Amino acid sequence: MSAAPGRPEGGGQERSGNGPEQNLPEQGSPAQNPSEPDSPEREAPERDSSAPGRDAGRPRPDGSSTQQQPEPSRAPEAAEPAQSAPVAGAASDGPAPGGGADAPGGPAEISLDDDAGLNPEEEALRRLLKDSVDDLEPSPDSLDHLRRAVPARRAHRRQAVVGGVAATLVAVVGVPALFYGGVVPGIGDDEHPLTASSSHGETHGPEGDSGDNRGKGHDKDKGDKSHDKDKGGKGGGDAHPSPSGGPGQDGADPDDTLSASAPSCGREQLSNATAQAGAPDGQGTVYGSFTVTNSSSDACTVDGSGMVNASVQGGPERARVTVVDHTPGDAAPGLGDPAAASDDLVLRPGQAYIVKFAWVPQGGCNGNAPTPDGSQGDPEVPDPGAGGDGGDSSNGGGDGGGNGGTNPGDGGAGGGSGEPGGGGEDTSVVLTHTPEASGQPVAQTRLQGGCGGGTVYRTGVLRGE
Amino acid sequence: MIAPWPAARPARLHGQRGDTDDAMAAGTTVDHLTETYRAHYKSLLGLAALLLDDTASCEDVVQEAFIRVHSARKRVRDPEKTLAYLRQTVVNLSRSALRRRILGLKLLSKPMPDMASAEEGAYEQLERDQLIQAMRGLQRRQREVLVLRYFADMTEAQVAEVLGLSLGSVKAYGSRGIAALRTAMETTS
């Protein structure tokens, strides 16, 4: 203990060099009564008390240059540690014994060196600390464990992040969409072709045929038109004149006036839907339609023309089916005048809208495939898998025909997403219709004869009878 | 075929940055992990041993610190800061380990049950070390300051940052800690 008072001073002084008075007094006065209270005056008293033999030490304050004098007088240990941190001598001696001798040396050197060096005692402590744990070695498998654990943890984090992002997205996008979808007229038509074609992407890309181009051109027209109308809708009564004045295509002026007042059709209002497909004509083209009825007791406005999706079922090679908008002069003249389509049709209770489509198969199957039941056994049906199962394929044809008739939209989603590898069934195309307000298909129909792919032409929303 | 290339090349070039790409990050982290392991694991083990009052959980703490730091991609982006992150994490974990032990709860799940047996000799020795015992007699803050300042060779400013203390507090804790330590060592010896 005798040494104890001296040493803290050593430590204290070193630190005091940096900013002595402020720190020590604040903090520790209770703990270290002897040294700290003195701190303001510390230097003089400490040196006196701590090292009587330190006479050499006292002069230092007077002239820093004299520093080195005291050191030689002291134990050599003291001098060395100050200059080079890892002095073995001082450290190995251990703090306890060496400390008494070193303590005085410490303050002196430090006062000059400031932070740069540790005083001997600190140096000793440093070495002791390092020595004490020097024998610790990582366990042999610790690196292996880390190599496994880090990726695992990272995956964990990523999942958490993804989950968080997903939840945020749902909140940010979904919630407003709920309100928005029910109140505000749908976004312009121009988005639908993109959505429709991308939803069965593999069918779309390669076919850069004229059908696509025409479709796009048409889209733009529609987009412009719908933008105008959207503005009108949002603007309320004031803006109303603009839609009717703008494109002026659909002679449904009375409906337009109504559209300002009728809210958009919600998903539950349009859940009652059917699909029908006729028999193939001479070229194999199948005409059909989706009929969606306003099943609620309120009038509502059908915004946008919804989506028509085609998915190919059966057949090992994925036939390509493209859905394009019907345009004048395309391969489906039976669909009527595209201008007849309405972008915001008002449905009174019980009224229905119709989306017509035409299925124009492509390629070698043209002559045979279109018939729903007929030519299933045809060798040209390019289905090696199905080829083995003659019976099945004919069954498939039968089913297809049956479904193709009218299939209420109940199983819309399931049918639409049916696995392409549909067992022994022959290649067929399942068309689904999803109204703008609905998240999922409300009606579907199955068309035969898609062995070589083809094109589905669709109309916009037409007023039902 | 496109993705792997950009991923692989930067990984080799800068072996230490893991940001943009998953593959890249995975590749670099392993390298970076091994590198930091070799460079710092042992010293961090010592750091944990000095901070904690039981040696059994040292390796757990260091392991957890490595896993945490290396699984956070942004933290390994700058390799020079890795050691700082690791030390900080070890300090934090040691504190919480202490707290939990005080509460009588079990620390972290033990990743390596056989750890103790493998290194028992060294840890046992540590238990008998006079300095270690004296260190454990210090207040936690004093011990932390001393360990970071002298074992980890951090400056007082760095210690202050890691511990969330003011510079003055660090100095005070340090000087008091040394004094207490000296007293403890002298009485025992």
Boltz contact constraints between the chains, C-beta under 6 A:
constraints:
  - contact:
      token1: [A, 4]
      token2: [B, 182]
      max_distance: 6.0
  - contact:
      token1: [A, 4]
      token2: [B, 183]
      max_distance: 6.0
  - contact:
      token1: [A, 7]
      token2: [B, 182]
      max_distance: 6.0
  - contact:
      token1: [A, 8]
      token2: [B, 179]
      max_distance: 6.0
  - contact:
      token1: [A, 11]
      token2: [B, 175]
      max_distance: 6.0
  - contact:
      token1: [A, 11]
      token2: [B, 178]
      max_distance: 6.0
  - contact:
      token1: [A, 12]
      token2: [B, 175]
      max_distance: 6.0
  - contact:
      token1: [A, 15]
      token2: [B, 171]
      max_distance: 6.0
  - contact:
      token1: [A, 15]
      token2: [B, 175]
      max_distance: 6.0
  - contact:
      token1: [A, 22]
      token2: [B, 168]
      max_distance: 6.0
  - contact:
      token1: [A, 23]
      token2: [B, 168]
      max_distance: 6.0
  - contact:
      token1: [A, 23]
      token2: [B, 171]
      max_distance: 6.0
  - contact:
      token1: [A, 23]
      token2: [B, 172]
      max_distance: 6.0
  - contact:
      token1: [A, 24]
      token2: [B, 172]
      max_distance: 6.0
  - contact:
      token1: [A, 26]
      token2: [B, 168]
      max_distance: 6.0
  - contact:
      token1: [A, 27]
      token2: [B, 169]
      max_distance: 6.0
  - contact:
      token1: [A, 27]
      token2: [B, 172]
      max_distance: 6.0
  - contact:
      token1: [A, 28]
      token2: [B, 172]
      max_distance: 6.0
  - contact:
      token1: [A, 28]
      token2: [B, 176]
      max_distance: 6.0
  - contact:
      token1: [A, 31]
      token2: [B, 176]
      max_distance: 6.0
  - contact:
      token1: [A, 32]
      token2: [B, 176]
      max_distance: 6.0
  - contact:
      token1: [A, 95]
      token2: [B, 185]
      max_distance: 6.0
  - contact:
      token1: [A, 96]
      token2: [B, 185]
      max_distance: 6.0
  - contact:
      token1: [A, 96]
      token2: [B, 186]
      max_distance: 6.0
  - contact:
      token1: [A, 96]
      token2: [B, 189]
      max_distance: 6.0
  - contact:
      token1: [A, 99]
      token2: [B, 182]
      max_distance: 6.0
  - contact:
      token1: [A, 125]
      token2: [B, 150]
      max_distance: 6.0
  - contact:
      token1: [A, 126]
      token2: [B, 150]
      max_distance: 6.0
  - contact:
      token1: [A, 128]
      token2: [B, 131]
      max_distance: 6.0
  - contact:
      token1: [A, 129]
      token2: [B, 150]
      max_distance: 6.0
  - contact:
      token1: [A, 129]
      token2: [B, 151]
      max_distance: 6.0
  - contact:
      token1: [A, 132]
      token2: [B, 129]
      max_distance: 6.0
  - contact:
      token1: [A, 132]
      token2: [B, 131]
      max_distance: 6.0
  - contact:
      token1: [A, 132]
      token2: [B, 132]
      max_distance: 6.0
  - contact:
      token1: [A, 133]
      token2: [B, 46]
      max_distance: 6.0
  - contact:
      token1: [A, 133]
      token2: [B, 49]
      max_distance: 6.0
  - contact:
      token1: [A, 135]
      token2: [B, 122]
      max_distance: 6.0
  - contact:
      token1: [A, 135]
      token2: [B, 125]
      max_distance: 6.0
  - contact:
      token1: [A, 136]
      token2: [B, 45]
      max_distance: 6.0
  - contact:
      token1: [A, 136]
      token2: [B, 46]
      max_distance: 6.0
  - contact:
      token1: [A, 136]
      token2: [B, 49]
      max_distance: 6.0
  - contact:
      token1: [A, 136]
      token2: [B, 122]
      max_distance: 6.0
  - contact:
      token1: [A, 138]
      token2: [B, 41]
      max_distance: 6.0
  - contact:
      token1: [A, 139]
      token2: [B, 112]
      max_distance: 6.0
  - contact:
      token1: [A, 139]
      token2: [B, 115]
      max_distance: 6.0
  - contact:
      token1: [A, 139]
      token2: [B, 118]
      max_distance: 6.0
  - contact:
      token1: [A, 139]
      token2: [B, 119]
      max_distance: 6.0
  - contact:
      token1: [A, 143]
      token2: [B, 37]
      max_distance: 6.0
  - contact:
      token1: [A, 145]
      token2: [B, 111]
      max_distance: 6.0
  - contact:
      token1: [A, 146]
      token2: [B, 66]
      max_distance: 6.0
  - contact:
      token1: [A, 149]
      token2: [B, 67]
      max_distance: 6.0
  - contact:
      token1: [A, 150]
      token2: [B, 33]
      max_distance: 6.0
  - contact:
      token1: [A, 150]
      token2: [B, 67]
      max_distance: 6.0
  - contact:
      token1: [A, 150]
      token2: [B, 70]
      max_distance: 6.0
  - contact:
      token1: [A, 150]
      token2: [B, 71]
      max_distance: 6.0
  - contact:
      token1: [A, 153]
      token2: [B, 67]
      max_distance: 6.0
  - contact:
      token1: [A, 153]
      token2: [B, 71]
      max_distance: 6.0
  - contact:
      token1: [A, 154]
      token2: [B, 71]
      max_distance: 6.0
  - contact:
      token1: [A, 157]
      token2: [B, 71]
      max_distance: 6.0
